Amino acid sequence: MFVTDIRKEFYEVVVNQRVALFVSPDIDALCACKVLQALFHCDQVQYTLVPVAGWQDLGTAFMEHKDLYINCIDCYLYFVLINCGANVDLLETLQPEEDSVFFICDTHRPVDVVNVYNDTQIKLLIKQDDDLGVPSYDDIFRDDEEDEEAGDDSGNESDGSAEPSGKRRRYDEARFIIMSYLLEVAGLFLFRSSNAVFLNQGSVDPYVIGVTDQWVHDKIPHMKYVTDIATLQRHVSRHNHRNEDEENSLSIDCMRITFEYDLRLVLYQHWSLYESICNSCYTSCSFKLWSINGQKKLQEFLADMGLPLKQVRQKFNSMDMTIKENLREVIEESANKFSMKDIRVQTFAVHFGFKNRFLASDVVHAAAALLENVERDETPTDNFIKALDCLSRSNLERLHLGIALAKKKLKAIQQTVASCICTNLILSQGPFLYCHLLEGTPDVKLFSKPLALTLLCKYLLKAFVCSTRNKRCKILPLIMAAPLDVEKGTVIVLGIPPESETSDKKNFFGRAFEKAAESTSSRTLHDHFDTSVIELKMEDRGKFLDALIALLS
């Protein structure tokens, strides 16, 4: 079912019911959750928020909530799934009662065709103009009676066996597998922020952060990001204009959102300019900072800007006001001389009074760092709640904590990239590049988390493409493995598409990982909602990679 008006189609059903809200651990999902929470609060909808890290968590959470209220009048009949549930046959997976209804708002692709054509228990919350690329119902599901008649007419009656029916089943199974594979290759892996479904509801800041998350974690191409940002700009302008027209103008301490062209430097307003340049993927790869020549180029760049090193190396807030006033123009002018013509990027800034100013990407990095915090021995649910809290306007302390953690993560990523490049850890395996982080690598525990590993992969692939003379590597995807659980002997494996600003970010590794595991009986766990992330037994790594090479060659 294609739902275009979230209030009309969704709220008419859940407004007087209890709802279980299952949310996956990613920033876009957190933002969509924030929107739904505000709507539920306004309309007094009773709900329970349940973070679910993977399919096992989702199954357990569903059984707990189903069994808890199975004999109650006030039972959970309605389940809302944010960034999870779309790319498997959900009814087959969860085995729900017939009166259970699932509202799915999920950016993962491909969408399972059973979910698309089940309009009774499965309600896909997508925008009407979003083309899923799913074939027609008649092309996928065949009528059993028609097939049996066709089998009778074929003359295969020699042994009275059910061979025609068996052939039909095998044919349908093969066709379904081929179609699913083609859908995954042809469809965008992550094509739109989940918040787009709720775009006309409430405040605009969660939408801004959700779209920015898609770009920061390389889930959408740059041009898609620019298009979505332009759409959001109209909504931001409308909200700002509405506030200006009010008789009682807003206090300076209230939140303001502005559309801006800002620097492509990560967390630079909460760091020193020097550290931000060194730890930003864009500038680090442009200068090749892992090399001696790259360090010399950086010094030339700083000299060209004419900024005193003392100013560049101290915290941004402590820089002279005269320097900060023209900083963006100065950096952009020098960046053009060093072939960094895309140093500026369209974004949004949020202001809280005079002191607090955050770019949307700042909030994304802070929330991701809190969500995957490994410094303290806390549960994933604790981290989820803290990350969700940092999106609240009234919880700036938590946001600042997230920014501090994000700085440590970005430093670890930069150092790991430099180490991998300098020690030649990236290997060409034919149809893809491969890198394996060894146990004992500094900060390796951090990269056992999907979002951190995704950022590392994106950074590493861009750095490798910039440093290699092999032009073919520019069109190759990257598979990366990092230690997950030493006692169990498992690694986390992630695949990302080739490095390109214009790529549509197609990712075919989900199906490829499944096929490679099946053909080699490798011990894998496909528990992540992102199918391009799996867990693998270390002993099976060799045969698993061999199967991938054979499959993708």
VOGU-3710 file (C-alpha; in Angstrom, 3 decimals, decimal comma):
1> mfvtdirkef> 0,000/0,000/0,000  1,450/3,369/-0,993  0,741/5,910/1,711  1,131/9,557/0,700  -0,676/11,366/3,508  0,744/10,194/6,822  -1,970/11,877/8,894  -4,884/10,559/6,889  -3,831/6,977/6,176  -1,672/6,259/9,200
11> yevvvnqrva> -3,242/8,233/12,007  -6,806/7,165/11,320  -5,644/3,663/12,227  -3,321/4,188/15,201  -4,681/7,292/16,919  -6,785/5,333/19,422  -4,479/2,328/19,722  -1,281/1,350/21,478  1,639/1,199/19,079  4,986/-0,587/19,275
21> lfvspdidal> 7,675/1,509/17,578  10,695/-0,545/16,440  13,665/1,636/15,423  16,979/0,543/13,893  20,261/2,045/15,179  21,090/4,642/12,543  20,837/8,425/12,530  18,169/8,702/9,856  15,985/6,312/11,866  16,594/8,330/15,049
31> cackvlqalf> 15,418/11,469/13,284  12,289/9,769/11,943  11,649/8,436/15,446  11,964/11,972/16,822  9,310/13,175/14,363  6,943/10,336/15,231  7,400/10,895/18,946  6,385/14,536/18,544  3,332/13,552/16,505  2,323/10,851/18,956
41> hcdqvqytlv> 2,684/13,301/21,836  0,492/15,897/20,100  -2,208/13,354/19,275  -1,889/11,466/22,595  -1,041/8,165/20,920  0,226/5,578/23,396  3,376/3,889/22,169  6,375/1,884/23,291  9,795/2,666/21,797  11,999/-0,385/21,194
51> pvagwqdlgt> 15,510/-0,097/19,663  16,284/-3,148/17,498  19,850/-3,739/16,330  19,107/-6,547/13,871  16,701/-9,258/12,751  17,184/-11,306/15,922  16,412/-8,269/18,062  13,347/-7,510/15,943  12,041/-11,055/16,267  12,589/-11,087/20,034
61> afmehkdlyi> 11,003/-7,657/20,507  7,984/-8,633/18,431  7,421/-11,850/20,398  7,737/-10,031/23,730  5,198/-7,369/22,817  2,867/-9,801/21,129  2,901/-12,259/24,023  2,723/-9,559/26,694  -0,617/-8,253/25,475  -1,988/-11,261/23,624
71> ncidcylyfv> -4,831/-11,753/26,093  -5,502/-8,084/26,741  -8,043/-5,806/25,156  -5,385/-3,083/25,044  -2,992/-5,153/22,930  -0,331/-4,233/20,405  -1,964/-4,812/17,077  -0,027/-2,053/15,323  3,733/-2,085/14,811  5,726/0,749/13,238
81> lincganvdl> 9,142/-0,206/11,840  11,667/2,540/11,094  14,515/1,626/8,706  13,926/-2,079/9,137  11,595/-4,748/7,802  11,164/-3,843/4,136  13,748/-6,070/2,501  12,525/-9,456/3,798  9,185/-11,238/3,758  8,142/-9,809/7,118
91> letlqpeeds> 5,138/-12,087/7,649  7,251/-15,152/6,974  9,965/-13,875/9,306  7,807/-12,853/12,282  4,807/-15,185/11,875  2,332/-12,644/13,321  -1,335/-13,070/14,092  -3,764/-12,092/11,344  -4,884/-8,979/13,222  -1,338/-7,552/13,495
101> vfficdthrp> -0,617/-4,649/11,153  2,868/-3,377/10,252  3,651/0,147/9,049  7,102/0,078/7,450  9,180/3,187/6,775  12,454/1,769/5,506  15,150/3,047/3,150  16,841/-0,332/2,705  16,550/-1,884/-0,738  15,472/-4,020/-2,470
111> vdvvnvyndt> 11,978/-4,100/-0,982  10,707/-7,664/-0,730  7,945/-8,087/-3,300  5,699/-9,915/-0,816  5,656/-6,773/1,323  4,766/-4,662/-1,709  1,753/-6,733/-2,721  0,407/-7,511/0,763  -1,998/-4,631/1,381  -3,743/-6,055/4,444
121> qikllikqdd> -1,046/-6,483/7,095  1,885/-4,680/5,471  1,646/-0,917/4,878  4,686/0,585/3,180  5,069/4,239/4,105  6,673/5,728/1,014  6,100/8,746/-1,136  3,963/8,233/-4,210  6,716/9,345/-6,596  9,204/6,781/-5,259
131> dlgvpsyddi> 9,579/4,092/-7,908  10,528/0,788/-6,289  11,140/-0,827/-9,674  9,015/-3,839/-8,720  7,464/-5,860/-11,591  3,709/-6,312/-11,806  1,964/-8,846/-9,620  1,125/-11,149/-12,569  4,766/-11,270/-13,626  5,850/-12,554/-10,228
141> frddeedeea> 3,057/-14,670/-8,759  1,622/-17,390/-10,956  -1,800/-18,951/-10,582  -1,463/-22,579/-9,413  -4,556/-23,786/-11,285  -3,348/-22,319/-14,585  0,054/-23,938/-14,124  -1,504/-27,307/-13,307  -3,664/-27,111/-16,444  -0,599/-26,244/-18,467
151> gddsgnesdg> 1,156/-29,226/-16,926  -1,741/-31,550/-17,862  -1,682/-30,341/-21,476  2,028/-30,880/-21,818  1,659/-34,646/-21,998  3,991/-35,467/-19,101  1,855/-38,257/-17,674  4,184/-41,235/-18,087  4,867/-42,028/-14,439  2,023/-40,177/-12,733
161> saepsgkrrr> 4,528/-38,188/-10,685  4,248/-34,517/-9,720  7,143/-33,564/-11,979  5,349/-30,715/-13,789  4,411/-29,137/-10,474  7,956/-29,657/-9,205  9,350/-28,071/-12,338  6,990/-25,155/-11,903  8,076/-24,651/-8,311  11,744/-24,786/-9,282
171> ydearfiims> 11,085/-22,402/-12,156  9,287/-19,957/-9,886  12,026/-20,202/-7,277  14,744/-19,596/-9,869  12,843/-16,688/-11,370  12,310/-15,158/-7,922  16,018/-15,430/-7,100  17,048/-13,869/-10,406  14,491/-11,094/-10,046  15,582/-10,332/-6,482
181> yllevaglfl> 19,208/-10,163/-7,567  18,423/-7,846/-10,471  16,340/-5,638/-8,209  19,226/-5,340/-5,800  21,732/-4,499/-8,513  19,395/-2,072/-10,288  17,784/-0,491/-7,248  19,315/2,093/-4,993  20,551/0,585/-1,779  19,480/3,534/0,296
191> frssnavfln> 17,620/6,063/-1,762  15,802/8,494/0,460  15,722/9,601/4,035  12,970/7,985/6,070  12,047/11,466/7,229  10,863/12,375/3,727  7,644/10,494/4,445  6,921/12,870/7,326  8,143/16,017/5,579  5,046/18,134/6,164
201> qgsvdpyvig> 4,788/17,301/9,848  6,225/19,449/12,642  9,698/20,988/12,867  12,153/20,746/9,995  15,360/20,036/11,927  15,041/16,196/12,033  14,585/16,150/8,253  17,736/18,217/7,763  19,766/15,871/9,972  18,258/12,767/8,348
211> vtdqwvhdki> 19,147/13,868/4,805  22,613/14,958/5,912  23,164/11,546/7,510  22,400/9,898/4,170  25,136/11,988/2,553  27,718/11,773/5,369  27,526/7,968/5,424  27,591/7,799/1,616  24,120/6,318/1,189  23,029/8,742/-1,519
221> phmkyvtdia> 24,993/10,458/-4,322  25,994/14,087/-3,952  23,474/15,304/-6,529  20,646/13,532/-4,695  21,767/15,291/-1,533  21,754/18,656/-3,313  18,227/18,014/-4,632  16,896/17,020/-1,208  18,584/19,999/0,441  16,908/22,324/-2,078
231> tlqrhvsrhn> 13,519/20,830/-1,177  14,219/21,316/2,508  15,337/24,887/1,922  11,804/25,800/0,863  10,384/24,357/4,076  13,007/26,129/6,181  12,208/29,435/4,479  8,500/28,906/5,073  9,043/28,229/8,786  11,389/31,181/9,214
241> hrnedeensl> 8,961/33,487/7,427  6,119/32,254/9,614  8,095/33,080/12,758  8,935/36,566/11,497  5,257/37,328/10,947  4,250/36,469/14,475  3,327/39,398/16,685  5,510/38,130/19,510  8,888/37,589/17,902  10,979/34,672/19,044
251> sidcmritfe> 13,643/35,088/21,707  17,280/35,046/20,625  17,680/31,871/22,702  15,171/29,997/20,535  16,368/27,705/17,794  16,891/29,142/14,303  17,738/27,176/11,171  19,524/28,821/8,236  20,509/27,557/4,800  24,186/28,215/4,085
261> ydlrlvlyqh> 27,142/27,421/1,881  29,701/26,239/4,407  33,074/24,523/4,421  33,511/20,835/3,757  35,554/20,562/6,933  34,306/18,247/9,628  33,487/19,785/13,036  35,762/22,761/12,308  33,709/25,128/14,502  34,201/22,797/17,486
271> wslyesicns> 37,844/21,973/16,787  40,930/23,778/15,596  41,030/24,578/11,890  44,264/22,580/11,551  42,843/19,416/13,113  39,673/19,699/11,066  41,637/19,936/7,807  43,800/16,964/8,801  40,842/14,772/9,773  38,369/15,689/7,031
281> cytscsfklw> 38,144/13,067/4,286  37,893/15,663/1,515  41,006/17,695/2,401  43,066/14,773/3,698  42,623/12,850/0,448  43,157/15,947/-1,687  46,512/16,641/0,001  47,373/12,912/0,535  48,269/13,725/4,114  49,569/10,204/4,790
291> singqkklqe> 52,640/11,109/2,689  55,519/13,520/3,259  54,620/15,428/0,120  51,064/15,704/1,390  52,242/17,301/4,620  54,294/19,779/2,603  51,244/20,635/0,492  49,242/21,295/3,648  51,891/23,729/4,885  51,839/25,486/1,498
301> fladmglplk> 48,062/25,718/1,694  48,180/27,287/5,155  50,847/29,727/3,992  48,785/30,662/0,942  45,848/31,556/3,188  48,115/33,842/5,173  46,762/32,691/8,515  49,130/32,619/11,527  49,837/29,048/12,671  48,962/30,056/16,221
311> qvrqkfnsmd> 45,466/30,978/15,060  45,071/27,876/12,900  46,064/25,464/15,690  43,917/26,890/18,468  40,214/26,238/19,013  37,970/27,874/16,474  36,045/29,809/19,132  39,313/31,361/20,325  40,389/32,648/16,922  40,427/36,392/16,315
321> mtikenlrev> 37,080/37,706/15,161  38,704/39,522/12,249  40,004/36,189/10,943  36,736/34,305/11,472  34,669/36,907/9,667  36,307/36,202/6,299  37,540/32,681/6,982  35,266/30,864/4,530  36,158/33,185/1,660  39,887/32,954/2,418
331> ieesankfsm> 39,825/29,147/2,562  37,766/28,861/-0,606  40,121/31,151/-2,551  43,184/29,122/-1,550  41,397/25,798/-2,019  40,697/26,637/-5,672  44,447/27,017/-6,234  44,994/23,530/-4,805  42,332/21,854/-7,002  39,774/21,705/-4,203
341> kdirvqtfav> 36,961/23,472/-6,005  34,263/21,665/-4,005  35,437/22,908/-0,610  32,035/24,546/-0,115  28,884/22,503/0,348  25,212/23,345/0,748  24,042/22,686/4,273  21,984/23,991/7,168  23,104/25,533/10,412  21,143/25,564/13,647
351> hfgfknrfla> 21,595/28,467/16,070  20,857/28,567/19,792  21,450/32,154/20,836  24,900/33,642/20,209  27,092/30,860/21,579  25,827/27,659/20,036  25,981/27,066/16,290  25,974/23,603/14,774  26,050/22,432/11,181  23,775/19,531/10,328
361> sdvvhaaaal> 26,844/17,333/9,757  28,081/18,196/13,275  24,907/16,740/14,746  25,161/13,635/12,524  28,715/12,903/13,671  27,838/13,556/17,314  24,772/11,294/17,264  26,671/8,515/15,460  29,494/8,675/18,008  27,033/8,406/20,903
371> lenverdetp> 25,127/5,601/19,185  28,269/3,474/18,759  30,185/4,579/21,838  32,651/1,871/22,901  34,443/3,829/25,628  32,013/2,779/28,343  30,578/-0,642/28,999  27,001/0,335/28,279  24,230/-1,504/26,500  23,224/-0,668/22,921
381> tdnfikaldc> 19,880/0,546/24,297  21,637/3,034/26,600  23,651/4,368/23,675  20,500/4,570/21,556  18,705/6,705/24,146  21,707/9,027/24,525  21,969/9,481/20,774  18,247/10,201/20,604  18,570/12,707/23,456  21,322/14,642/21,673
391> lsrsnlerlh> 18,798/15,503/18,951  16,712/17,402/21,509  17,136/21,161/21,549  17,195/21,203/25,340  20,062/18,717/25,695  23,106/20,585/24,440  25,420/18,960/26,996  24,822/15,563/25,431  25,380/17,008/21,965  28,718/18,451/23,061
401> lgialakkkl> 29,647/15,061/24,542  28,843/13,456/21,210  31,041/15,979/19,396  33,957/15,162/21,726  33,514/11,437/20,974  33,212/12,181/17,256  36,579/13,959/17,266  38,233/10,878/18,746  36,544/8,668/16,157  37,585/10,861/13,243
411> kaiqqtvasc> 41,181/10,926/14,480  41,149/7,135/14,734  39,779/6,865/11,189  42,440/9,199/9,794  45,261/7,323/11,536  43,917/3,934/10,422  43,606/5,112/6,813  47,188/6,405/6,855  48,400/3,106/8,320  46,523/0,998/5,747
421> ictnlilsqg> 47,845/3,070/2,831  51,446/3,162/4,046  51,592/-0,575/4,869  49,815/-1,663/1,671  46,950/-3,410/3,469  44,552/-2,857/0,553  44,727/-5,768/-1,875  43,212/-6,150/-5,314  41,178/-9,365/-5,456  40,099/-9,080/-9,089
431> pflychlleg> 36,509/-7,826/-9,033  36,951/-5,893/-5,783  39,473/-4,412/-3,363  39,937/-5,995/0,045  41,324/-4,816/3,376  41,475/-6,680/6,675  42,190/-4,902/9,953  44,207/-7,133/12,247  43,573/-7,656/15,940  45,799/-5,262/17,876
441> tpdvklfskp> 45,321/-2,401/15,429  44,846/0,841/17,410  41,181/1,662/18,005  40,134/-1,567/16,267  37,253/-2,019/18,730  35,702/1,167/17,362  35,484/-0,384/13,890  33,420/-3,331/15,061  30,440/-0,968/14,671  28,715/-0,571/11,273
451> laltllckyl> 28,573/3,251/11,068  32,208/3,703/12,123  33,323/0,962/9,732  31,290/2,556/6,938  33,028/5,917/7,437  36,410/4,185/7,542  35,650/2,283/4,319  34,497/5,430/2,532  37,585/7,359/3,662  39,979/4,492/2,880
461> lkafvcstrn> 38,616/3,830/-0,605  38,815/7,519/-1,529  42,364/7,726/-0,159  43,443/4,615/-2,064  41,959/5,863/-5,337  43,804/9,169/-4,848  47,136/7,450/-4,153  47,192/4,552/-6,642  48,340/4,742/-10,242  46,107/1,832/-11,224
471> krckilplim> 43,153/3,467/-12,980  41,093/0,266/-12,767  40,891/0,616/-8,993  38,682/3,660/-9,473  35,814/1,429/-10,620  36,246/-1,288/-7,989  34,201/-1,649/-4,795  35,822/-2,297/-1,423  35,239/-5,119/1,051  36,584/-4,595/4,530
481> aapldvekgt> 36,841/-6,946/7,506  37,491/-5,969/11,126  37,677/-8,029/14,334  34,311/-8,367/16,047  34,580/-10,899/18,875  38,004/-12,367/19,589  36,676/-15,128/21,867  34,172/-16,291/19,249  36,657/-15,788/16,436  34,330/-13,599/14,371
491> vivlgippes> 34,883/-10,603/12,097  32,482/-7,979/10,747  32,517/-7,700/6,955  31,256/-4,680/5,018  31,078/-3,979/1,290  30,733/-0,530/-0,288  30,323/0,501/-3,968  33,106/2,155/-6,011  34,263/5,663/-5,153  32,445/8,251/-7,210
501> etsdkknffg> 30,729/11,564/-6,554  28,211/10,864/-9,319  27,541/7,195/-8,544  24,018/6,238/-7,536  25,487/4,113/-4,733  24,198/0,783/-6,025  25,285/-1,972/-3,673  25,057/-5,596/-4,750  27,018/-7,117/-1,872  23,985/-8,215/0,133
511> rafekaaest> 22,938/-10,919/-2,310  26,553/-11,722/-3,182  27,402/-12,342/0,487  24,425/-14,687/0,799  25,407/-16,671/-2,302  29,065/-16,940/-1,272  28,102/-18,172/2,197  25,666/-20,738/0,800  28,057/-22,144/-1,793  30,908/-22,631/0,711
521> ssrtlhdhfd> 28,906/-23,416/3,875  30,692/-20,507/5,530  29,519/-19,743/9,032  27,973/-16,312/8,641  25,335/-14,294/10,440  23,203/-11,998/8,264  21,591/-10,171/11,161  22,011/-6,531/10,104  19,184/-4,653/8,412  21,863/-3,432/6,009
531> tsvielkmed> 22,429/-6,601/3,959  25,946/-5,508/2,954  27,082/-5,989/6,568  27,575/-9,538/7,875  29,411/-11,422/10,613  31,809/-14,190/9,571  33,879/-16,853/11,307  37,559/-16,020/10,893  38,400/-19,582/9,834  35,979/-19,340/6,908
541> rgkfldalia> 37,342/-16,052/5,579  39,524/-17,617/2,884  36,908/-19,791/1,229  34,293/-17,070/1,574  36,495/-14,570/-0,309  37,330/-17,166/-2,966  33,623/-17,722/-3,559  33,034/-13,958/-3,821  35,804/-13,620/-6,385  34,328/-16,452/-8,474
551> lls> 30,811/-15,041/-8,151  31,681/-11,452/-9,094  34,296/-12,132/-11,758
//
